[in-house]
Amino acid sequence: MKQKAVFYHAGCPVCVAAEQQLATALDPVRYAVEIVHLGEQKSRVAEAEAAGVTSVPALVLDGAPFHINFGAPLTALK
């Protein structure tokens, strides 16, 4: 069974670069990756916060948030 990974981003250049790197970094056999563009899906900001995301881009893997680089705080996306 694949593990779920959620990549949250806001579409900024830092986020897009991280998304491109992520595409080759995670094993597609092991992980089912969902890409969530919070700039376009503002209704999911609360979900990201509940997962522990404080800034984007961030990857939530096995329930743990990993902040890849500081692109934007979640407060800027509300």
Secondary structure, DSSP 8 states (H G I E B T S, - for coil): --EEEEEEE-S-HHHHHHHHHHHHHS-TTTEEEEEEETTT-GGGHHHHHHTT--EEEEEEETTEEEEEEEEEEGGGG-
